[in-house]
């Protein structure tokens, strides 16, 4: 009897879903060449081609589609059985894959991710940050972290902290000799550091007060697509910036940045750690869930 690897079967499903070896390799945390070699080895063992490959696309053959259709339910049962065994581990171990967006990743890094790793050195974390909202089950993640309003209804969600806020800030150097904006309507008279969303659209600044809720487009000398770059520009007196409060709280406290229009930035929904309902989560997953729940009560 030939020796087959569950990882190779998982790889076939990942490639079929992603439609490319490169995308599947990223999802699986391996190199494209290693993934290609694994599939070639499996095809030799099976004696059948599972994929049609061209320089531009990859698609399942008829045999590949039948293989995926039959093996997927079996793999799900096997992985659930493995989870049941792992749930009985005395020491949590293994890799947890978490999907979130960059700002949330920065917010939860110290209180959740790094704390977990220090308590359980045998756990490994694979944290993926991206702007788009993904199906964490279909994309092979154990957990997601998003704003409460973006958590799918069929997921279990744990709030990770208090409501969050945006912060409008500028450096003392930029404000020197200028009138500070008293309302958002004053922003067109100022240079602003603009940011672009992952889908290419310009980010519009959100304000609310006394029942009035609106978004505005701002203008300025520079457009960026990452909050850490925008912070550098604002610190260097390039203009007014709009950030998550957590990204600039230290700068405000140290006097490097001055907060503006604070009464126009309302509270936002808290972040949530979310995951599918599983009867016997692995010990590592249970450790993360328990830590998140303790943090929520603190």
LUMRO-506455 format. One record per residue: x, y, z of N, C-alpha, C, CB in turn; residue in three letters. Coordinates in steps of 0.02 Angstrom, whole numbers, plus 50000, padded with zeros to 5 digits. Glycine has a CB too. Example, Ala and Ser with C-alpha at 12.3 -4.5 7.8 and 13.67 -1.06 7.14 Angstrom:
<seros>
506604971650390506154977550390506604983550390505654977650452ALA
506424988850354506844994750357506455000250394507044997050286SER
</seros>
This chain:
<seros>
500424994050000500005000050000500445006250000499525000150061UNK
500285011149957500675017249953500545021650014500525021049888UNK
501055025650031500975030450086500765037150058501635031050126UNK
500175039350079499925045850057499935050650116499215045250027UNK
499995057050100500035062250152499385066350153500635066850140UNK
499125067250213498535071550220498685078650196498295071750293UNK
499305080850206499495087550183499435088150108500205089150205UNK
499595082750072499535082949999498795083349978499855076749967UNK
498365079850014497655080249999497385087350013497255075050040UNK
497605090150070497415097050086497655101850031497705099150155UNK
498245100450004498535104749952498115104649889499255102649937UNK
497875098649870497445098149810496825102349818497255090749797UNK
496515101949877495905105849889496055113249888495595103849957UNK
496615115349918496805122449920496925125149850497425123449963UNK
497265121349807497395123649739496745124049699497895118949703UNK
496325118949707495685119049672495265125049691495305112749685UNK
495295126949755494905132649779495205139249756494865132449855UNK
495875139849761496205146149744496285147249669496885146349777UNK
496335141849631496415142549559497125144049538495975147849534UNK
497595143749584498295144749566498745141649620498455152349558UNK
499335139449598499815136549645500085141949691500385133049607UNK
500205147949664500505153249704500035155249762500655159349661UNK
499395156349746498915158349798498835152849850498245160249767UNK
498795146549827498725141049873499335140249917498595134549835UNK
499925141349888500545140949928500555146149983501155141849883UNK
500315152149968500275157350019499805155350075500055164049989UNK
499235152550056498745150350106499025144650150498095147950072UNK
499425140350120499675134550156500335135950192499775128850108UNK
500615141950180501245143750213501845139750187501185142650287UNK
501875138550121502435134850092502625138150026502255127350082UNK
503185136249999503405139149936503015136049878504155138149926UNK
502975139849823502625137349764502965131149736502605142849710UNK
503635131149737503995125349710503875119149752504745126849706UNK
503865119949819503735114149862503035111449851503825116049936UNK
502555116049842501865113849829501815110249762501385119849831UNK
502135112949711502115109849645502435102849647502495114249594UNK
502985102249684503315095649689502865090749726503985096349726UNK
502515093049778502065088649816501505086049771501775092349877UNK
501215090549731500665088449686500925083649633500335094449654UNK
501505085149605501795080649554501915073749583502465083649527UNK
502155073549646502275067049679501625063249689502625068149747UNK
501105066849711500455063649722500165061049656499955068549755UNK
500225064949602499975062749537500335056549513500045068349485UNK
500985056149527501365050049508501115044049548502125051049518UNK
500995045149612500755039649655500065037249632500725041949728UNK
499635041949614498955040249593498925037649522498495046149601UNK
499425039649482499425037749412498915041449370499305030449405UNK
498735047549392498245051549355498395058949366497525049849379UNK
498245062949316498355070049322497745073249356498475073349252UNK
497885077349407497345080649445497215087749420497515080749518UNK
497705090849388497645097849367497855098649294498055102349412UNK
497495103049259497705105649195498095111949208497095106949147UNK
498715112249185499145118049198499325121449133499775115849235UNK
499265128049132499525132149077499935137749110498945135149032UNK
500255141849069500655147349097500205152549130501065150649042UNK
499555152449116499105157549142498595154949193498755160849086UNK
498465148549193497925146249236498045139049259497255146749200UNK
497685137149311497695130349338496965128349350498125129749404UNK
496765122549328496085120249340496095112749352495625121949280UNK
495605110349389495545103249403495345099449339495035102049459UNK
495645093649329495415089149277494765085749301495955083749260UNK
494455082049257493855078449277494015073649335493555074449218UNK
494585070349330494795065849384494925069849448495425061849364UNK
495225075749440495365080049498494725082249532495755086049476UNK
494215084049493493575086149522493245080449560493095088749468UNK
493275074449532492985068649567493375067249632492985062349522UNK
494035067849627494455066749686494285071649742495195067349667UNK
494245078049725494095083249774493405082049804494135090149743UNK
492915080449762492235079349786492185073649835491775078049728UNK
492585068349825492545062549869492995063249930492745056349831UNK
493575066549923494045066749978493885072350028494735067549952UNK
493545077650005493425083350050493025081350112493055088750013UNK
492455077850106492085075950167492505071350212491435072450148UNK
492885066850181493295062250222493835066150260493615056950177UNK
494145070950226494655075050260494365079050317494985079750209UNK
493755081550308493425085250361493345080850423492745088050338UNK
493125074550412493035069850468493705068350501492705063350443UNK
494225067550461494895066050488495145071850530495395064450432UNK
495085078050504495315083850541494915084850605495275090150497UNK
494275083350603493875083950665494095078750716493125083050649UNK
494275072750692494525067550738495195069650768494595060850701UNK
495615072650727496255075050753496155080650804496705077550695UNK
495675085050790495525090450837495295087650905494975095050809UNK
494895082250901494655079150963495235076551005494165073450948UNK
495715073450972496305070851007496715076651035496735066450960UNK
496825081850993497235087451015496915091251073497355092350957UNK
496245091051077495915094551131496085091651199495155094451120UNK
496345085451199496515082251262497245083251281496365074751257UNK
497605087251241498305088651258498365092051325498635092951203UNK
498875090351362499015093751425499335100551413499465089351470UNK
499775100851362500125107051346499895109451277500905106051347UNK
499565115251272499345117751207499925118551159498975124451215UNK
499835116251097500365116751047500055116850978500865110751054UNK
500475118050928500245118250859500155125350835499595114450853UNK
499965125950772499905132450739499175134650734500205132150669UNK
499055140950753498395144050745498445149350691498145147150811UNK
498005148850641497985153850587497435158850602497875150350517UNK
497605165250601497145170650618497135175750562497335174050685UNK
496535177650541496455182750489496175189150520495995180250432UNK
496465194850504496215201250529496415206750481496495202650601UNK
496315212950501496575218550461497125221950500496005223650443UNK
497535226050466498165228350496498065232050561498525232650447UNK
497585236750563497485240650624497295236150682496945245950613UNK
496845231450671496645226850724497235222550746496065222450701UNK
497645220550699498225216550716498685220350764498615214650654UNK
498775226750752499195230750797498865231350866499325237750768UNK
498205231950867497855232750931497875226550975497125234650918UNK
497855220650944497815214550984498495211150993497335209650952UNK
499015213750960499655210350961499915209151032500175214350922UNK
499965214451072500245213751139499775210251188500435220551166UNK
499145212551194498725209451246498485202451231498125213751258UNK
498475200551168498195193951150498725189351121497615194651101UNK
499015191151064499465186651028500115185451067499615189450959UNK
500455190751086501105189851120501015186851189501475196551125UNK
500465188651223500335185751288500235178151282499715189051320UNK
499855176051232499745168951221500395165251209499265167751162UNK
500825168151166501455164851149501925164351209501805168551092UNK
501915169351252502335168951312502085163651361502355175851346UNK
501425162951366501155157951412501225150951385500415159451426UNK
501195150151320501205143451290501725143251234500495141451263UNK
502355142051251502905142351202502835137251145503555141251236UNK
502415132151154502345127151102501835129151048502135120451132UNK
501485134651060500995137051010501355141450959500425141151045UNK
501145140950897501385145250843500785149150815501745141050787UNK
500895155450799500365159650771500545161650699500245165850814UNK
500075160650654500135163050585499605168450576500055157150532UNK
499815174750581499345180350578499365183550509499505185650633UNK
498795183650475498745186450408498315192750412498435181350357UNK
498585198450389498205204750389498035206650317498605210450424UNK
497415208250306497185210350239496545214350246497085204250193UNK
496435218750198495865223150202495205219750186495955228750156UNK
495215214650144494595211450124494335206850178494685207550059UNK
493685206050180493365201550228493335194550197492655204050248UNK
493615189650231493645182850203493205178150241494375180350203UNK
493055172550210492715166950243493265162950278492305162450191UNK
493315163550344493885160450378493875152850372493895162550451UNK
493295149850369493265142550363493495140350293492545139950376UNK
493225143550242493405141650173494145143050159492975145450123UNK
494415148250190495115150150177495605147050226495185157650179UNK
495375142550268495825138650310496085142150372496395136750270UNK
495705146950399495905150350460495535147350520495775157950455UNK
495875147550577495555145250639495135150750670496085142950688UNK
495355157050663495025162750694495035168750647495345164450761UNK
494565173350660494585179850628494535185150681494005180550576UNK
494775191150666494705196950711494455202750668495385198750747UNK
493845205050683493545210450646493125214750693493105207750587UNK
492885220350668492405224350706491775220250715492255231150670UNK
491435221450771490855217250789490335216950733490525219950852UNK
490225222450699489715222650646489885218550585489585229550627UNK
490515216450579490735212650520490795205150533491405215250496UNK
490655203050594490705195950611490095192150582490745194950688UNK
490205186950543489635183150516489185180450571489895177250474UNK
488545180150557488045178350607488125171250633487355179150579UNK
488435166750594488495159850615489135158450654488465155250555UNK
489495163650673490115162850710490025164450784490665167350680UNK
490445161450825490475163250896490965169050902490705157150940UNK
490755174450936491165180550941491305182351013490815186350905UNK
491915184551026492125186851092492375193951085492675182151124UNK
492055198851117492305205751114493005206051144491835210651152UNK
493445209951112494145210251134494315216451173494595209651074UNK
493845220951181494005226951218493435231951214494645230051192UNK
493555237851240493035243051239492925245751169493215248751287UNK
492395249651158492305252851093492915256951074491675257351094UNK
493035257451010493625260950985493415267650954494005256650932UNK
493905271950941493755278450911494295280150861493695283950965UNK
494115284550815494605287650772494885293750807494305289550703UNK
495455296150783495755302250810496015306450752496335300550859UNK
495825312850752496075317750703496655321250738495515322850680UNK
497245321150706497845323850740498275327850691498255318150771UNK
498685332150719499185335850682499775337150728498905342550653UNK
500355338450699500945339950740500935347150762501595338450700UNK
501255348750818501305355750839501625360050785501705356350903UNK
502095357250748502425361050695501945363050640502985357150666UNK
501485358450621500995360150570500515365450595500615353850548UNK
500305364950657499805369550685500095376550700499505366650747UNK
500755377050705501055383450722500885388650669501825382650727UNK
500545393950690500355399350645499725398050606500905400550598UNK
499385392450619498765390950583498185390750633498825384250545UNK
497585392350610496985391450650496805384150652496405395750622UNK
496655381550710496455374650716495735373750690496515372150788UNK
495595368250656494905367250634494435366550694494855361050589UNK
493875370350692493385369950746492845364750730493055376750757UNK
492725363650666492235358650644492535355150582491535361850628UNK
492265349450563492505346150502492455350550440492125339750490UNK
491985355350441491915359850384492525364150372491295364250393UNK
492965364650423493565368650416494145364850383493795371150483UNK
494065358350375494625354250348494825356050277494435347050351UNK
494375358350232494605360250165495115365950166494015362250123UNK
495165369550221495655374950225496335372350248495415380450274UNK
496395365750259497015362850284497265357450236496905359950354UNK
497925356350240498225350550206498075344350247498995351550195UNK
497855339050215497695332850250498085327150218496935331350249UNK
498275322350258498615316350232498085311350214499125313450285UNK
498025309850149497495305550125497715298250126497275307650053UNK
497235293750132497385286650131496915283050082497315283550201UNK
497185277850052496815273850002496645267150032497235273049937UNK
496035264850020495805258350044496095252650002495035258050043UNK
496085246450027496355240849988496015239949920496275234550028UNK
495385242049914495045241349849495195247049801494295240949859UNK
495635251649822495825257249778495445263649789495745255249708UNK
494875263249825494475269349838494815273649891493765267349861UNK
494695280149889494965284649939494565284050003494965291949913UNK
494915283950059494585283550124494285290350141495085281350179UNK
493645290250159493285296450177493245296850253492575296750145UNK
493395302650281493405303450353492695303750380493805309750372UNK
492585300050434491915299450463491865303750525491755292050480UNK
491315307650529491185311850587490455311250608491365319250573UNK
490315312550671489625312450696489585316750758489385305150711UNK
489015320350763488895324450823488175327050822489395330450827UNK
487855326850880487175329450887486695326750834487185337050882UNK
486755320250821486305317050773486515317950700485625319750781UNK
487045321650688487285322650620487855317750607487525330050609UNK
487805313850554488285308650539488475309250465488005301550555UNK
489115309950451489295311050381490025309150369489185318450362UNK
490195308350305490885307050283491095312650237490935300150246UNK
491745314350240491985319650196492625317350161492115326250235UNK
492715319850100493345318950064493815324650083493225318849987UNK
494435323050095494925328150112495435328650055495285326450179UNK
495825333950057496325335050006496995336550039496125340749958UNK
497525334950004498185336250032498735334149985498255332750098UNK
499355335150006499925334249961500145327049951500505338149986UNK
499905322449994500145315549989499585310650003500725314450039UNK
499575305149965499095299749974499485293349988498645298949910UNK
499285289750040499635283750061499135278050071500025285050127UNK
499385272050078498925266350086499075262350149498955261850025UNK
499445265350196499625261750257499665266750314500295257850249UNK
499355265050371499305269750426499975271650455498875266750481UNK
500455266950456501115268650485501475273850442501535262350491UNK
501375273650376501675278650332501325285450341501625276450259UNK
500665285250349500295291550360500515294750426499535290250361UNK
500645290750476500865293450540501535297050533500935287850593UNK
501995294150494502645297350483502555304250450503095292950439UNK
502105304550400501985310850366501685316050412501525309750306UNK
501215314050454500895318850500501395321150553500275315650534UNK
501805316650579502315318650627502805323650597502685312550653UNK
502905323150532503375327750498503035334050472503705324050440UNK
502445335650501502085341850487501835342450416502535347750502UNK
501695336750384501445336850315500705338750312501555330150282UNK
500345337850367499635339550368499275336150425499315337750301UNK
498615336550422498185333450472498045326250451497515337450480UNK
498035321650500497915314650486497315311950525498525310550502UNK
497065306250502496475303050532496655295850543495835303750485UNK
496685293750607496935287150625496465283750674497635287750655UNK
496585277150684496295274050743496655276850804496365266250739UNK
496275278250855496555281250915497145277250942496015281950968UNK
497095270650939497625266350966498295267350931497425259150961UNK
498285269450867498905270350829499275276650848498745270450756UNK
498935281550878499265287950893499195289950967498985293350849UNK
498935285451008498825287151079499485289251113498505281251116UNK
500015285551099500655287151129500925293751105501155281851113UNK
500825295451041501055301851015500685307651046500975302050939UNK
500035306751057499635312051089499875313051160498885310251087UNK
499975307551197500185308051267500865311351273500205301151299UNK
501305310151224501985312951227502025320051199502455308451189UNK
501475322451170501485329251143501745329651072501885333551186UNK
501895323951041502135324050972501575325750924502445317350954UNK
500955324050943500365325650903499845328850947500085319250869UNK
499435333150916498895336650951498235334050924498955344350942UNK
497775332250969497125329650947496665335350929496805325351002UNK
496295334450874495825339450849495135336350840496085342350781UNK
494625340350844493935338250829493735332050868493865336850754UNK
493965331650931493845325550970493105324250981494195325951036UNK
492705329550989491995328551002491605326850938491695334851033UNK
491955326350882491635324350819491795317050800491855329050763UNK
492185313650842492365306750825492005301950873493135305650829UNK
491475298750852491065294450897491395287750910490375293350867UNK
491135284350960491375277650975491185272850919491075275151042UNK
491625268050907491525262850856491395256150890492125262450808UNK
491175251350851491065244650878491725241650900490725240050825UNK
491715237550953492335234350976492565228950927492245231351046UNK
493195227150933493445221450896493195215050928494225221550894UNK
493125209850886492925203250911493385197850883492185201650893UNK
493565193150925493865186950901493285182250885494365183750955UNK
493285179450826492725175050808492975168550777492245178550761UNK
492555163350782492755156750760492125152450751493245153450810UNK
492175147150710491595142750701491485138350762491675138350639UNK
490885136250772490725131850829491025124950817489955131250839UNK
491455122850864491775116350858491695112850926492535116950838UNK
491495106550923491365102850985491995101851027491045096050969UNK
492545100350992493165098951029493745102850998493325091251028UNK
493795109251012494345113150983495015110751010494265120650998UNK
495545111150970496205109250994496395113351056496745110250940UNK
496855110651096497045114051158497305121051144497565110051195UNK
497665122051089497935128651073497365133651060498405128351012UNK
496865131351023496295135651008495915137351072495815132350957UNK
495835132351116495485133551178495865138551222495385126951216UNK
496535138251220496945142851259496845150051235497685140951255UNK
496805151051169496685157751142495995160251160496775157751066UNK
495495155851156494815157751173494765159751247494325152051158UNK
495085155851290495065157251362495405163951377495395151651402UNK
495975165251344496325171551356495895177451332497005171651320UNK
495575176751274495155182151248494575183551296494885180251179UNK
494285178251324493725179251370493955182551435493395172551386UNK
494555180751459494815183951519494955191451505495455180451543UNK
495235192851447495375199851430494725203851425495755200151364UNK
494195200551399493555204151392493255206051459493065199851352UNK
493405201951511493125203251577493545208151617493065196851614UNK
494165209251594494625213551633494405220851632495345213051605UNK
</seros>
